[in-house]
């Protein structure tokens, strides 16, 4: 049995869901999590949790709230040394054999100081550790986001990138890329092609979105508004993990933001996607960019919704569905093999990526 200290990014619950899935897969080991915010609420009912500051992201009006995000990051950096001192005592007490980090700031730094190997396992490093050919107009967003990822979240000794798209890795040691890791409940629902559209919104809501959904001419099941209600062709549902996955698995296609976890689950179920990334969130923009580039769906701007493009997507759905079905979006076993090797030897195996 190994002792594993696992740092998890506190905001956006996809990080916590992936970490919980991995910890359950390696139940023979002892886990102690370091996290905050949403992730702490998800993880603490299953595993012991140490709370740490989190340089997370804030959103407002379906856009990145840059001021609040910068303030949160600055507050974290101001308390950096006191947090690292506290975490070093946690390491002394827990004595981890290895550390894992899902886009968490403090654990990789503390692990490096304690000379404990640390594996970064997240999606965000697809931005910095892979080769991309992007429009020149994205240069500033790519550069600024890469700077943030490199400065705040790149202190691990090895990196395992989880991504539904597979751009070439940049040369370098101890790095690999895997298809998505899915939570166990995803596999409990069999995909089918129904008549309804599944809509999921996890950030803020745009006022002109619901009127557009009413024009789509087919049933629409909507999650993210925190209510149960019927409005013409729209059925609003309060969040339920099983309900969301069941409605997604049986949907005709999916409309969602640009979050990697939900997009990956929809693709696993064989669903074409209309992606509406949050403005200013470059990772979400990149996900939507590759979604459209690979022919899996459509990339649109929530702030400039194109009703004709949404309506016209119906004519593209079957071609997108064929391309999605041709790809295996299940990376659990490959990723788990990589993690198992790291737990055992403190390094990734020297094998080709899938």
KEKE-3310 file (N, C-alpha, C; in steps of 0.2 Angstrom, whole numbers, plus 5000, padded with zeros to 4 digits):
npx = (5004:5002:5005:4997:4997:4986:4983:4970:4962:4952:4940:4927:4920:4924:4938:4938:4929:4936:4947:4942:4937:4949:4955:4946:4948:4961:4959:4966:4976:4981:4974:4976:4968:4972:4964:4950:4935:4923:4928:4932:4920:4915:4924:4927:4917:4921:4935:4949:4952:4963:4962:4967:4973:4967:4971:4960:4947:4936:4919:4908:4893:4894:4907:4925:4929:4940:4946:4942:4947:4961:4962:4960:4970:4981:4979:4982:4995:5001:5000:5008:5020:5017:5007:5014:5023:5014:5009:5020:5022:5011:5015:5026:5020:5011:5019:5020:5022:5021:5016:5001:4994:4980:4979:4983:4990:4999:5003:5013:5024:5027:5030:5041:5050:5051:5057:5049:5042:5030:5016:5008:4991:4980:4969:4973:4986:4987:4988:5001:5010:5008:5009:5002:4992:4986:4974:4981:4975:4973:4985:4988:4980:4984:4997:4997:4989:4997:5008:5002:4999:5011:5019:5011:5006:5015:5025:5027:5035:5032:5020:5004:4993:4976:4964:4951:4955:4970:4983:5000:5013:5025:5043:5051:5055:5046:5032:5015:5000:4983:4967:4951:4947:4934:4920:4913:4899:4896:4897:4886:4876:4868:4871:4859:4849:4840:4825:4827:4836:4850:4854:4867:4872:4884:4890:4887:4872:4865:4854:4848:4848:4838:4827:4832:4833:4820:4816:4820:4813:4811:4810:4819:4830:4835:4848:4855:4849:4844:4831:4815:4804:4792:4792:4785:4793:4804:4811:4815:4827:4832:4849:4855:4865:4863:4852:4856:4866:4859:4850:4858:4865:4854:4851:4849:4858:4870:4871:4882:4894:4911:4918:4929:4926:4912:4910:4918:4912:4900:4904:4909:4897:4894:4889:4886:4891:4886:4896:4898:4909:4915:4918:4934:4940:4952:4956:4943:4939:4949:4945:4933:4937:4945:4935:4926:4936:4939:4928:4918:4908:4900:4907:4902:4899:4892:4889:4886:4875:4871:4857:4854:4864:4864:4851:4854:4863:4857:4857:4870:4872:4871:4883:4893:4890:4894:4908:4911:4908:4918:4929:4938:4934:4937:4948:4952:4958:4971:4976:4975:4985:4996:4996:4997:5010:5017:5014:5020:5034:5038:5039:5033:5029:5040:5033:5024:5011:4993)
npy = (4994:5011:5028:5042:5059:5070:5084:5095:5105:5118:5124:5122:5108:5096:5093:5087:5077:5068:5066:5059:5048:5042:5039:5030:5019:5015:5009:5002:5009:5023:5039:5056:5071:5088:5102:5114:5124:5120:5107:5102:5100:5089:5079:5077:5069:5057:5055:5059:5077:5091:5108:5120:5136:5142:5147:5150:5152:5164:5168:5179:5185:5176:5176:5177:5183:5194:5203:5198:5185:5188:5195:5184:5175:5184:5185:5172:5170:5180:5173:5162:5157:5154:5145:5135:5131:5126:5115:5108:5102:5094:5085:5080:5073:5064:5057:5054:5043:5046:5060:5067:5078:5088:5100:5109:5121:5121:5108:5102:5110:5109:5095:5095:5102:5093:5082:5072:5062:5069:5068:5077:5077:5082:5092:5104:5106:5102:5114:5119:5109:5103:5103:5116:5123:5137:5151:5167:5177:5172:5173:5181:5176:5163:5165:5172:5163:5152:5156:5158:5145:5139:5146:5144:5131:5120:5113:5099:5083:5074:5073:5069:5071:5073:5072:5074:5077:5075:5082:5083:5079:5090:5089:5081:5075:5062:5064:5061:5058:5055:5048:5053:5052:5044:5045:5032:5031:5035:5024:5016:5019:5016:5022:5030:5035:5048:5060:5072:5087:5089:5101:5109:5120:5127:5139:5156:5163:5168:5180:5179:5166:5156:5160:5157:5143:5139:5140:5129:5118:5105:5094:5100:5097:5105:5108:5117:5128:5128:5123:5115:5114:5118:5125:5128:5120:5117:5108:5111:5105:5101:5099:5082:5069:5056:5058:5068:5061:5051:5058:5064:5052:5048:5058:5067:5076:5087:5103:5114:5122:5125:5116:5103:5090:5087:5088:5078:5067:5068:5065:5052:5045:5046:5058:5072:5089:5106:5119:5132:5141:5149:5167:5173:5162:5153:5139:5133:5139:5133:5119:5120:5124:5113:5103:5108:5108:5094:5089:5085:5093:5110:5126:5140:5157:5162:5175:5181:5174:5164:5161:5155:5147:5138:5132:5127:5117:5105:5099:5094:5085:5071:5068:5072:5064:5051:5054:5055:5043:5035:5036:5031:5036:5033:5033:5027:5015:5016:5027:5024:5014:5021:5029:5019:5014:5026:5027:5015:5016:5030:5037:5039:5026:5021:5021:5021:5033:5031)
npz = (5000:4996:5001:4997:4992:4987:4977:4972:4961:4966:4961:4948:4946:4939:4940:4953:4952:4943:4951:4961:4954:4951:4963:4968:4960:4963:4976:4985:4991:5002:5003:5004:5002:4996:4994:4990:4991:4979:4976:4988:4995:4987:4989:5003:5009:5006:5007:5018:5019:5017:5018:5007:5000:4984:4968:4959:4946:4941:4936:4926:4920:4909:4905:4908:4924:4925:4935:4948:4947:4946:4958:4967:4964:4968:4981:4985:4982:4990:5002:5001:5006:5020:5018:5011:5021:5031:5023:5022:5034:5034:5025:5032:5042:5036:5027:5012:4999:4985:4976:4969:4957:4952:4943:4954:4965:4976:4981:4971:4973:4986:4986:4978:4986:4997:4991:4985:4972:4960:4951:4938:4933:4923:4912:4908:4904:4891:4884:4886:4884:4872:4854:4844:4830:4828:4824:4821:4828:4841:4848:4859:4869:4870:4874:4886:4894:4894:4900:4913:4916:4916:4926:4938:4939:4935:4942:4944:4943:4933:4919:4915:4903:4900:4888:4875:4863:4853:4851:4845:4856:4864:4863:4877:4893:4903:4900:4895:4885:4886:4882:4888:4906:4913:4925:4935:4935:4922:4914:4917:4909:4894:4877:4867:4853:4854:4853:4859:4863:4873:4885:4894:4906:4916:4921:4921:4915:4900:4894:4881:4878:4881:4874:4861:4862:4862:4848:4842:4838:4843:4857:4872:4885:4899:4909:4923:4927:4939:4943:4942:4929:4916:4900:4886:4873:4881:4895:4910:4922:4939:4945:4944:4945:4940:4932:4923:4916:4911:4903:4894:4888:4880:4872:4856:4851:4860:4868:4876:4887:4887:4894:4898:4904:4903:4889:4885:4891:4884:4871:4872:4873:4860:4855:4845:4847:4851:4856:4867:4873:4888:4887:4886:4893:4889:4888:4887:4875:4867:4867:4861:4849:4844:4844:4833:4823:4822:4817:4826:4830:4833:4835:4844:4848:4864:4866:4854:4847:4834:4827:4815:4812:4823:4821:4808:4811:4813:4800:4800:4809:4808:4800:4809:4820:4815:4813:4827:4832:4827:4835:4849:4865:4878:4890:4902:4906:4900:4906:4919:4920:4917:4929:4939:4936:4940:4953:4958:4954:4954:4942:4925:4913:4900:4887:4871:4867:4867)
capx = (5000:5006:5002:4997:4995:4983:4981:4965:4960:4945:4934:4925:4920:4927:4944:4936:4926:4942:4952:4938:4937:4955:4956:4942:4951:4966:4957:4971:4981:4979:4974:4975:4967:4973:4959:4946:4929:4918:4931:4932:4913:4914:4929:4927:4913:4924:4942:4951:4954:4966:4960:4972:4970:4966:4971:4955:4944:4929:4915:4902:4890:4896:4914:4930:4929:4947:4948:4941:4952:4967:4962:4960:4977:4986:4979:4985:5003:5003:5000:5011:5025:5013:5003:5019:5025:5009:5009:5026:5020:5006:5019:5030:5015:5007:5024:5017:5026:5021:5010:4997:4991:4975:4979:4983:4996:5004:5006:5019:5030:5029:5033:5048:5055:5052:5060:5044:5039:5024:5013:5002:4986:4975:4968:4975:4993:4987:4989:5008:5014:5007:5010:4995:4992:4980:4974:4986:4971:4973:4992:4989:4976:4988:5003:4995:4986:5003:5012:4999:4999:5018:5021:5007:5004:5020:5031:5027:5041:5029:5014:4999:4988:4969:4961:4948:4959:4977:4988:5007:5017:5031:5048:5052:5054:5041:5025:5011:4993:4978:4960:4948:4945:4927:4918:4910:4892:4895:4897:4880:4870:4869:4869:4854:4848:4833:4823:4828:4843:4852:4858:4870:4875:4887:4893:4882:4867:4864:4846:4845:4849:4832:4823:4834:4831:4813:4815:4824:4808:4811:4811:4825:4830:4840:4851:4860:4845:4842:4824:4811:4799:4791:4791:4785:4797:4809:4810:4821:4828:4837:4854:4855:4870:4860:4847:4860:4869:4854:4847:4864:4866:4849:4850:4851:4865:4871:4873:4885:4899:4917:4921:4932:4923:4906:4911:4921:4906:4895:4908:4909:4891:4893:4885:4888:4890:4887:4900:4898:4914:4915:4922:4940:4942:4956:4955:4937:4940:4953:4941:4928:4941:4946:4928:4924:4941:4939:4921:4913:4902:4900:4910:4899:4900:4886:4887:4884:4872:4869:4851:4854:4870:4861:4846:4858:4867:4853:4859:4877:4872:4873:4890:4897:4889:4899:4915:4912:4908:4924:4934:4937:4935:4938:4955:4953:4963:4978:4978:4976:4991:5002:4996:5000:5017:5020:5014:5025:5041:5039:5040:5029:5033:5043:5029:5020:5004:4988)
capy = (5000:5017:5034:5047:5066:5072:5091:5095:5112:5118:5127:5118:5101:5091:5091:5083:5070:5064:5063:5054:5042:5038:5036:5024:5014:5013:5009:4998:5014:5028:5045:5062:5076:5095:5106:5119:5126:5114:5100:5100:5097:5083:5074:5076:5064:5050:5054:5065:5083:5097:5114:5125:5141:5140:5152:5148:5156:5167:5170:5184:5186:5171:5179:5177:5189:5195:5206:5193:5180:5191:5196:5177:5173:5188:5183:5165:5171:5183:5168:5157:5153:5151:5139:5129:5129:5121:5109:5104:5099:5089:5080:5076:5069:5059:5054:5051:5039:5050:5065:5068:5085:5089:5108:5112:5125:5120:5101:5100:5114:5106:5089:5096:5103:5087:5077:5067:5063:5072:5067:5081:5074:5086:5093:5111:5106:5102:5120:5121:5103:5100:5108:5118:5127:5141:5157:5172:5181:5169:5173:5184:5172:5157:5167:5173:5157:5147:5159:5156:5137:5137:5149:5142:5124:5116:5111:5092:5079:5071:5076:5065:5075:5070:5076:5071:5078:5072:5086:5081:5081:5093:5084:5082:5068:5061:5067:5057:5061:5050:5050:5055:5047:5045:5043:5026:5031:5036:5017:5013:5022:5014:5027:5029:5042:5050:5065:5078:5090:5090:5107:5110:5127:5127:5145:5161:5162:5173:5181:5177:5159:5152:5161:5153:5136:5138:5140:5123:5114:5098:5094:5102:5096:5110:5108:5122:5134:5126:5123:5110:5118:5116:5131:5126:5114:5116:5105:5112:5100:5102:5094:5075:5065:5050:5061:5071:5056:5047:5062:5065:5046:5046:5064:5067:5080:5091:5110:5115:5126:5123:5112:5097:5084:5086:5087:5071:5062:5068:5062:5045:5043:5047:5064:5078:5095:5113:5121:5139:5142:5156:5172:5174:5156:5150:5132:5131:5141:5128:5113:5121:5125:5106:5100:5109:5106:5087:5087:5083:5098:5117:5131:5146:5162:5164:5183:5183:5168:5164:5157:5151:5141:5133:5128:5123:5111:5099:5095:5092:5081:5064:5067:5073:5058:5046:5055:5054:5036:5032:5037:5028:5042:5030:5032:5025:5009:5018:5032:5020:5010:5026:5031:5013:5014:5031:5025:5010:5018:5037:5039:5036:5021:5023:5018:5026:5035:5027)
capz = (5000:4995:5004:4991:4994:4980:4976:4967:4960:4970:4957:4942:4949:4935:4943:4959:4949:4940:4956:4965:4950:4951:4970:4969:4956:4967:4983:4990:4993:5006:5000:5008:4997:4997:4990:4993:4987:4977:4976:4995:4997:4984:4991:5010:5011:5004:5009:5022:5015:5020:5015:5005:4996:4978:4963:4954:4941:4943:4930:4927:4913:4904:4903:4913:4928:4926:4941:4953:4946:4948:4966:4970:4963:4971:4988:4986:4982:4996:5008:4998:5011:5026:5016:5010:5028:5034:5019:5023:5040:5032:5022:5037:5046:5032:5024:5006:4994:4979:4976:4962:4957:4946:4942:4960:4965:4982:4982:4967:4975:4993:4985:4976:4992:5001:4986:4984:4965:4959:4944:4936:4929:4921:4905:4906:4901:4884:4881:4886:4882:4865:4848:4841:4825:4829:4821:4824:4833:4847:4851:4866:4874:4871:4877:4893:4897:4894:4906:4920:4918:4918:4932:4944:4939:4931:4946:4945:4940:4927:4917:4911:4900:4899:4883:4870:4857:4854:4848:4846:4862:4863:4865:4884:4897:4908:4899:4891:4884:4887:4881:4895:4911:4915:4931:4935:4933:4915:4910:4919:4905:4887:4873:4862:4849:4855:4849:4863:4864:4880:4886:4901:4908:4923:4923:4922:4910:4895:4894:4875:4876:4882:4868:4855:4862:4860:4841:4839:4835:4846:4864:4874:4892:4901:4916:4925:4929:4946:4944:4938:4926:4909:4896:4879:4872:4886:4901:4915:4927:4944:4944:4946:4942:4936:4928:4918:4912:4907:4897:4889:4884:4876:4868:4849:4852:4866:4868:4882:4887:4884:4899:4895:4907:4900:4882:4885:4892:4878:4865:4874:4872:4853:4854:4842:4852:4850:4861:4868:4878:4891:4884:4890:4896:4883:4888:4884:4868:4863:4867:4856:4842:4841:4843:4826:4818:4821:4814:4831:4832:4831:4840:4843:4854:4867:4866:4848:4845:4827:4826:4808:4813:4828:4817:4803:4814:4812:4794:4800:4815:4806:4798:4815:4824:4812:4815:4834:4834:4824:4839:4856:4870:4884:4892:4909:4907:4898:4911:4926:4919:4918:4936:4943:4936:4944:4961:4960:4953:4954:4935:4920:4909:4893:4882:4867:4869:4863)
cpx = (5004:5002:5002:4994:4992:4980:4976:4963:4953:4939:4933:4926:4923:4934:4943:4933:4931:4946:4948:4937:4943:4957:4952:4945:4957:4965:4961:4976:4977:4979:4973:4974:4969:4969:4955:4940:4925:4921:4931:4925:4912:4918:4929:4922:4915:4931:4944:4954:4958:4964:4966:4969:4971:4966:4966:4952:4937:4926:4910:4899:4893:4903:4918:4930:4937:4949:4947:4946:4959:4968:4963:4967:4982:4985:4982:4993:5005:5004:5004:5016:5022:5010:5008:5022:5020:5008:5015:5025:5016:5010:5024:5026:5013:5013:5022:5023:5027:5015:5007:4994:4986:4974:4979:4990:5001:5007:5012:5025:5032:5032:5040:5053:5056:5055:5055:5041:5032:5021:5007:4998:4980:4974:4972:4982:4993:4989:4997:5012:5013:5008:5003:4997:4986:4980:4979:4982:4971:4980:4992:4985:4981:4994:5002:4993:4992:5007:5009:5000:5006:5021:5017:5006:5009:5026:5031:5033:5038:5022:5010:4993:4981:4966:4957:4951:4966:4982:4995:5010:5023:5037:5049:5051:5048:5034:5022:5004:4989:4971:4957:4947:4938:4925:4914:4903:4891:4894:4891:4875:4872:4867:4863:4853:4841:4831:4825:4835:4844:4856:4860:4874:4878:4890:4887:4877:4866:4856:4844:4846:4842:4827:4825:4833:4824:4811:4818:4819:4808:4812:4818:4825:4836:4842:4855:4856:4843:4835:4821:4805:4798:4789:4791:4788:4803:4807:4816:4821:4833:4843:4853:4860:4868:4856:4851:4863:4864:4851:4852:4865:4860:4847:4852:4857:4865:4873:4876:4890:4905:4921:4923:4928:4917:4906:4914:4916:4901:4898:4908:4903:4889:4889:4888:4887:4890:4890:4900:4903:4913:4920:4928:4943:4946:4955:4949:4936:4943:4949:4936:4931:4942:4940:4926:4929:4941:4933:4917:4907:4903:4903:4906:4900:4893:4884:4885:4881:4869:4863:4851:4859:4867:4856:4849:4862:4863:4855:4866:4877:4874:4880:4894:4896:4894:4906:4916:4912:4914:4930:4933:4939:4936:4945:4957:4958:4970:4980:4979:4983:4997:5002:4999:5007:5021:5020:5019:5032:5043:5041:5035:5033:5035:5039:5026:5013:4999:4986)
cpy = (5006:5023:5039:5053:5068:5079:5091:5102:5112:5120:5122:5111:5095:5088:5086:5076:5066:5061:5058:5047:5038:5035:5030:5018:5011:5013:5006:5003:5019:5035:5051:5068:5083:5099:5111:5120:5120:5108:5098:5097:5091:5078:5072:5071:5057:5049:5060:5071:5088:5102:5118:5130:5139:5146:5150:5153:5158:5169:5175:5185:5182:5173:5178:5183:5190:5198:5202:5188:5182:5192:5189:5175:5177:5186:5176:5166:5175:5178:5162:5153:5151:5145:5133:5127:5124:5115:5105:5100:5093:5083:5076:5071:5063:5055:5050:5048:5043:5055:5065:5075:5086:5097:5111:5115:5122:5113:5100:5104:5111:5099:5090:5098:5097:5081:5071:5068:5065:5071:5072:5077:5078:5087:5100:5111:5104:5108:5121:5115:5100:5106:5110:5123:5131:5148:5162:5176:5178:5170:5176:5179:5166:5159:5168:5167:5152:5150:5157:5149:5136:5140:5146:5134:5119:5114:5103:5089:5076:5074:5070:5070:5071:5074:5072:5072:5077:5076:5083:5083:5085:5089:5086:5075:5068:5065:5062:5060:5055:5052:5051:5050:5049:5042:5036:5026:5032:5029:5014:5015:5020:5020:5025:5036:5044:5057:5072:5080:5091:5096:5108:5116:5126:5134:5150:5160:5168:5174:5178:5170:5155:5154:5158:5146:5135:5138:5134:5118:5106:5099:5096:5101:5100:5109:5114:5128:5133:5126:5117:5114:5116:5123:5129:5120:5112:5113:5106:5107:5102:5097:5087:5072:5060:5053:5064:5066:5052:5051:5063:5058:5045:5052:5063:5071:5084:5098:5111:5120:5123:5118:5105:5091:5083:5085:5080:5066:5062:5064:5054:5042:5044:5053:5070:5084:5101:5116:5129:5141:5149:5160:5173:5168:5152:5143:5130:5133:5135:5121:5114:5121:5118:5102:5101:5107:5099:5085:5084:5087:5105:5121:5137:5151:5164:5171:5185:5176:5169:5159:5152:5145:5136:5128:5124:5117:5105:5095:5092:5086:5073:5063:5068:5067:5052:5047:5054:5047:5032:5032:5034:5034:5039:5029:5030:5020:5012:5023:5029:5016:5015:5028:5025:5013:5020:5030:5020:5012:5025:5040:5036:5031:5024:5019:5023:5027:5031:5031)
cpz = (5000:4999:4998:4993:4987:4981:4971:4967:4963:4966:4951:4944:4945:4937:4949:4957:4946:4946:4960:4961:4951:4958:4971:4965:4960:4975:4988:4993:4998:5003:5005:5003:5000:4992:4993:4989:4985:4978:4984:4997:4993:4987:4999:5013:5010:5007:5014:5017:5020:5015:5013:5001:4989:4973:4958:4949:4943:4936:4931:4920:4907:4901:4909:4917:4930:4933:4947:4953:4948:4955:4969:4970:4967:4979:4990:4986:4988:5002:5006:5003:5017:5024:5014:5016:5031:5030:5020:5029:5039:5029:5027:5041:5042:5028:5017:5002:4988:4980:4969:4963:4951:4946:4949:4961:4970:4982:4978:4970:4982:4991:4982:4982:4996:4997:4985:4976:4965:4952:4943:4932:4928:4914:4903:4903:4894:4881:4881:4883:4876:4860:4845:4835:4825:4825:4825:4829:4840:4851:4858:4871:4875:4875:4885:4897:4899:4900:4913:4921:4920:4924:4939:4944:4936:4935:4947:4941:4934:4925:4913:4909:4898:4894:4878:4863:4858:4850:4849:4853:4860:4866:4873:4887:4901:4906:4894:4890:4883:4885:4888:4900:4913:4921:4930:4932:4925:4911:4912:4914:4897:4882:4868:4858:4850:4851:4852:4862:4871:4881:4893:4901:4915:4925:4924:4915:4906:4894:4887:4873:4876:4876:4861:4856:4861:4852:4838:4836:4837:4853:4867:4882:4894:4908:4917:4927:4936:4947:4940:4935:4918:4905:4889:4878:4876:4893:4905:4921:4932:4943:4948:4942:4937:4931:4922:4913:4908:4901:4892:4885:4879:4871:4860:4848:4858:4864:4875:4881:4884:4889:4897:4898:4904:4893:4881:4886:4886:4872:4866:4872:4864:4851:4850:4847:4848:4856:4861:4874:4881:4888:4889:4893:4890:4883:4885:4877:4864:4862:4861:4849:4840:4840:4835:4821:4817:4818:4819:4832:4830:4837:4839:4849:4857:4867:4859:4844:4838:4827:4820:4809:4818:4824:4811:4805:4813:4805:4794:4805:4813:4804:4804:4819:4821:4814:4823:4836:4831:4829:4846:4861:4877:4886:4898:4910:4905:4904:4917:4925:4920:4926:4940:4942:4940:4951:4963:4959:4953:4947:4931:4916:4903:4888:4877:4869:4865:4857)
residu = (UNK:UNK:UNK:UNK:UNK:UNK:UNK:UNK:UNK:UNK:UNK:UNK:UNK:UNK:UNK:UNK:UNK:UNK:UNK:UNK:UNK:UNK:UNK:UNK:UNK:UNK:UNK:UNK:UNK:UNK:UNK:UNK:UNK:UNK:UNK:UNK:UNK:UNK:UNK:UNK:UNK:UNK:UNK:UNK:UNK:UNK:UNK:UNK:UNK:UNK:UNK:UNK:UNK:UNK:UNK:UNK:UNK:UNK:UNK:UNK:UNK:UNK:UNK:UNK:UNK:UNK:UNK:UNK:UNK:UNK:UNK:UNK:UNK:UNK:UNK:UNK:UNK:UNK:UNK:UNK:UNK:UNK:UNK:UNK:UNK:UNK:UNK:UNK:UNK:UNK:UNK:UNK:UNK:UNK:UNK:UNK:UNK:UNK:UNK:UNK:UNK:UNK:UNK:UNK:UNK:UNK:UNK:UNK:UNK:UNK:UNK:UNK:UNK:UNK:UNK:UNK:UNK:UNK:UNK:UNK:UNK:UNK:UNK:UNK:UNK:UNK:UNK:UNK:UNK:UNK:UNK:UNK:UNK:UNK:UNK:UNK:UNK:UNK:UNK:UNK:UNK:UNK:UNK:UNK:UNK:UNK:UNK:UNK:UNK:UNK:UNK:UNK:UNK:UNK:UNK:UNK:UNK:UNK:UNK:UNK:UNK:UNK:UNK:UNK:UNK:UNK:UNK:UNK:UNK:UNK:UNK:UNK:UNK:UNK:UNK:UNK:UNK:UNK:UNK:UNK:UNK:UNK:UNK:UNK:UNK:UNK:UNK:UNK:UNK:UNK:UNK:UNK:UNK:UNK:UNK:UNK:UNK:UNK:UNK:UNK:UNK:UNK:UNK:UNK:UNK:UNK:UNK:UNK:UNK:UNK:UNK:UNK:UNK:UNK:UNK:UNK:UNK:UNK:UNK:UNK:UNK:UNK:UNK:UNK:UNK:UNK:UNK:UNK:UNK:UNK:UNK:UNK:UNK:UNK:UNK:UNK:UNK:UNK:UNK:UNK:UNK:UNK:UNK:UNK:UNK:UNK:UNK:UNK:UNK:UNK:UNK:UNK:UNK:UNK:UNK:UNK:UNK:UNK:UNK:UNK:UNK:UNK:UNK:UNK:UNK:UNK:UNK:UNK:UNK:UNK:UNK:UNK:UNK:UNK:UNK:UNK:UNK:UNK:UNK:UNK:UNK:UNK:UNK:UNK:UNK:UNK:UNK:UNK:UNK:UNK:UNK:UNK:UNK:UNK:UNK:UNK:UNK:UNK:UNK:UNK:UNK:UNK:UNK:UNK:UNK:UNK:UNK:UNK:UNK:UNK:UNK:UNK:UNK:UNK:UNK:UNK:UNK:UNK:UNK:UNK:UNK:UNK:UNK:UNK:UNK:UNK:UNK:UNK:UNK:UNK:UNK:UNK:UNK:UNK:UNK:UNK:UNK:UNK:UNK:UNK:UNK:UNK:UNK:UNK:UNK:UNK:UNK:UNK:UNK:UNK:UNK:UNK:UNK:UNK)
# end
